[in-house]
Amino acid sequence: MFAAFLIGGGAVVGYTQYSTKRRGKSAVDQAGKIVEEARVAAKELTLEAKTEALRVAEAAKRDEKERRQQITQTEQQLLQRQSNLDQKLEDLDRRSDKLRKHEVDLDNLKEELREIRGKQQTNLEKIAGLSKDEAKDKLIKMTERDIKGDLVKLVQKLQNEAKEEAEDNAKMIIVSAMERMASDQTTERTITTVPLPSDELKGRVIGKEGRNIQALERATGVDVIIDETPGAIVLSSFDPMRRQIARVALEKLLADGRIHPARIEEVVEKAKSEIDRTVKEAGEKALKETGVVGVPTEMVKLLGQLKYRTSFSQNVLKHSVEMANLAGMIASDIGADVRIAKTATLLHDIGKAVTHEIEGGHHHIGAELAQKYGMEDAIVHAIEAHHDDVEATTPEALVVRVCDALSAGRPGARGDTLENYAKRMTELENLANAFPGVTKCYAISAGREIRIIVQPERVDDLQAIQMARDIATKVEATLKYPGVIKVNVIRETRAVEFAK
């Protein structure tokens, strides 16, 4: 039993030693294998490191080559620029040399001119027999004589102006005294009566086949009425300026006695010039009465035209003057600018002088005119804001609006029918004037007829017929009017020659 145990134990020990030897041999083999693999991996890593090092070295060589090329190009560019600068410096040096030579030449020329001038002065003194100082004294004496003559003329002119102004002031004093005993009346008139020395002159005014009366109506734009009324000719027009021109022209024709179409046109032009002077005097008179200064000449002329304008039968110029005086008192009491208030009030209806020529409200037109001729912004605003469609933002504008209401609101100051009638006539004329080729257009016979004068070189006979039809159609479509309106298109060709 024990022997068997020993044998078994020996067998176990032997097997254990054999297993241990086998395991040791296997471990040695694995270790060698691992070492071999490590050597192979080390060789591969070394090869890769060498390859990467070669690649980096080649890239560095390429970069260095490119930098050298860039440096070489930069050096070449710098050399080229330096060469250009050297060339420019040489050019500047050459130009400087030329300029110095020119300066020397100019100095020489100046010296030669001085010598020539001195010689000429010496020759002139020999020819004139006067020295330079003597000639200067003689010239001064001649100038003194001329100035004395101008001063005498100026003194005479001032004396004449003083006399004229004294006469105007005397007339103003007389008129002011008369006005204290008179009261204004509002009347609606669309006619003017011209007295005749004899009824025989009616035939001469009419002319052969009515040529004279037609020429007068065509030149003035009024309706000349010659009826059985003894010793008078009636001029009818909604425009008072036209009636005044026609009245003055007709009076001159009757006084002269020569009445024919050519003479009529000449006298009408003279009458227009006379009315223009009257208009200017009326504007200047209004400025004197109100004490307003600094109004441009063009605005003064437009202001004078208001003498022949009415608004609801109220004379616009008198209305403006009355308002200006009221505005001065009100502005002084409330602490507003008196000058701006009076100026704006006097000019507030200036647009009515051209409302028949320009479309739009008269207050907007007046503001545009004031701005056009350089008036102050405060005056322009006060003119435009005297009606309710524009807000008044200054005390002066409110003063203008209040004065307008005071002047127009007093009993008997205004009527209504004349204003509507004049507005209707103006719309009728403006409608016809919008057509191309129209030179003049007049609404006559209380708006029952409109006469249109066209340019013969632009409108032929057939176009004149078509124009009459087109105007009549437009009148029917756009205007409201009582009765019937006759549209009369006139095309006249004149041939003029001179015998020498």
Secondary structure, 3 states (H helix, E strand, C coil): CHHHHHHHHHHHHHHHHHHHHHHHHHHHHHHHHHHHHHHHHHHHHHHHHHHHHHHHHHHHHHHHHHHHHHHHHHHHHHHHHHHHHHHHHHHHHHHHHHHHHHHHHHHHHHHHHHHHHHHHHHHHHHHHCCCHHHHHHHHHHHHHHHHHHHHHHHHHHHHHHHHHHHHHHHHHHHHHHHHHCCCCCCCCCCEEEEECCCCCHHHHHHCHHHHHHHHHHHHHCCEEECCCCCCEEEEECCCHHHHHHHHHHHHHHHHHCCCCHHHHHHHHHHHHHHHHHHHHHHHHHHHHHHCCCCCCHHHHHHHHHHHHCEECCEEHHHHHHHHHHHHHHHHHHHCCCHHHHHHHHHCCCHHHHCCCCCCCCHHHHHHHHHHHCCCCHHHHHHHHCCCCCCCCCCHHHHHHHHHHHHHHHCCCCCCCHHHHHHHHHHHHHHHHHCCCCEEEEEEEHHHCEEEEEECCCCCCHHHHHHHHHHHHHHHHHHCCCCCCCEEEEEECCCCCCCCC
